[in-house]
Every structure is written in C-alpha cells, then in structure tokens.
Amino acid sequence: MLRFLQNSPHALELVYAGTSKMLVPFRRVMKRGSRMERLFIHLEKWTKGATFDCRMCGQCVLHSTGMTCPMTCPKELRNGPCGGVRANGYCEVLPDRPCVWSQAWERSRKMPLYGQEILHVLAPVDRRLKDTSAWVNHLHPELLKPPAGWES
C-alpha cells in the first residue's frame, strides 16, 4: 500500500493542495508550542513517517521533490543527487537502494500541479525546526526566516 502511495505522486499532491487550503482558516490556533501543534506533530509522525519515512525536519518539501523526502538521502542532500549516484540510479552510500533524487525526479514528472518545483533551489535545512510541525511552519512563514546576522 505504501509503495502504491509513493508511486502515485499526483494523488498525493492533490491531498497536499487540499490540506494546505483547508488549514488556512485554522492559522490562528496553529501556533508553535500549542496543543494543536503537538497534535499535528503526532499526526505528521504517524502519517508522513509511515508513508515517506519522514525525519521531522519541520520544513517539509515533499510537494517540491516528487513526494520523496530528501532527508532520507544518507547525505541529507536537499537539492539533487550527489556526484556519486550510480549509473543504474542507485545510491553510492547504500548501493542496494535507489537514489532518493532519482526517485524524486521520476515522481515529479507525474505531478501536474507541483512537478516543476523540483527545478527550484531549496533553502538549506534549518536544524532549529527539527521535530516541529511542518504544517504549523508552513502556515507561519515568519518562523522560517533565518536568524539575524545569518547571511546566505
């Protein structure tokens, strides 16, 4: 069942788009440290953990990466494969597993709504957001701003 979901990125992007719109009216109650965030953390661990092997980075980019979590890459690469991806599309670190980015590229081609987002450069992971709710962070983009004095 999980393999079917992972290989059905269009269905997952429709769920993402619907959830994203549905949560907007709840923005005021979905705050960092609230009961609602704690509930969402548990829901995200349960649903995204089982489906995508979610690492709870707090900055979910599944819709931008073919519904494939880049944090499952052994090198945690956020913007494409390393130079060591094998010719057969498998990982250089874990040679018995397909490269996360090979999968992301293939799956993104099946996503009419968000598929082109794989071409965008993603911001580095903000480790301060680990184990927070990606949905709360999504609804409050001000939480994702880099700290003062941090230059990109």
N, C-alpha and C positions, 0 to 999 in steps of 0.2 A: 504494500500500500504506500509506504513512504517513498519508494523508488518511483512509483507512478506519479506521486505529487511532485517530486523533484524534477521529473521529466515532463511535467505539464506546467511550464512556467507561465503560459498565458492565463490559465485558470488561477494561478497564484497571484499574478499581477492584478487580476480583477478583484480578488479578495483584498489585496493591499489597497487598491484605489478606493474600494468601498469602505474599508475600515478607516482609512485616512480621512475621508469625508464625514463618516459617521461620528468620529471622535471630536471634531472641531467644536460642537456645542458644549462639550464637557471640559474644554480647555481650562476654565476657571477652577474646577475641582481637581484637576490632574496636575498637582504641584509636586516638586521634589520633596521627598520625605513624608508625603501624605499617606494616609491609609490606601487611597486609590493607587498611588504609585506602588506601594507594597503588593497590592493585589495584581497589578499589571506585571510586576517583576515575576511573581509566581506563574501567571498565565504565559508570559513570554518564555520562561524556563521550560514549562511543560509543552507548549505548542511548538515554538521555534527550536527548542532543544531537541525534541523528537524528530522534527521534520528536517531541520537544517544543521544539526549538531551545533547549535548556537553557543557561542562563547561569552555572551552577555557583555559585549563591548560597550553597549549603550549608544552606539551610533550605527544602527542597522542600515546597511546599504544594499540589502537583497534585491530591491527593485532596480538598482543600478548595475547589478552584477549577475544578471540572468537567474535570479533567485538561487544563487550559490553563494554561500558565506565565505568571503575571502579570509576570514580569521581562521578557517580550518586549514589553510595553507600552512605547512610546517614552518615556513619563514614569515608567516603573517603578512604577506605582501598584499598591499591594498590597491595597486594599480597595474595589474597584469603579471604575467608569468616571469619567473627569473630566467636567467640565461641558460639554466641547466635543464629546462624541460626537455624530456626525451623526444626523439623523432616520432615515437608512437603516441605522444600526448600524455605520457605518464610522468609522475613526479621524480625529480632527481634524488630527493631525500628519502621518499617512501616509494620505491620503484614498483611496488605491487598495486599502487593506487593511481587513478587518473589525476592529472594536474587539475587543481581546482579551477585555474584560469582557462584551461581547455574546455572544461565543462561549462564555465560561465559564458564563454564566447558562443558555444553551440546553443546553449539555452537562451541567451539573449536574442538570438536570431528568430526565436519563436514568440517573441514578446512585442506585439504591435504598439502597445502603449508606452513602455519604458525601454524597449530594446536598444535604442540609440544612446541611452545614458551610459552604456559601457564604454563609450568613446570619451567620456568626460573624466578629467583627472580628479580623483577624490582627495580630500584633505587627509593628513596623517591622523592616525588614531589618537584620540585624547584619552590617555590612560586614567585620568581622573574620573571618567564616566563609567568605568568598569562596574558591572553589577547594578547599574541603574536601569530604569525603563527606557528603552529606545522610543517608545510611543510618547512618553512624557517629554523626552528631549526633543522629539520631532515637533510636538505641539508648542514647545517653548524654545525656539531657535536661539534666543538670547543666552540660553545655558550652554550653547555650543561655541560661543565666542572664545578665542584664545585669551589667556591671562594677559594682563597689562605688561608691556615690555617684551612680549613674545613677538618676534619678527619671523615672517615666513620667508 
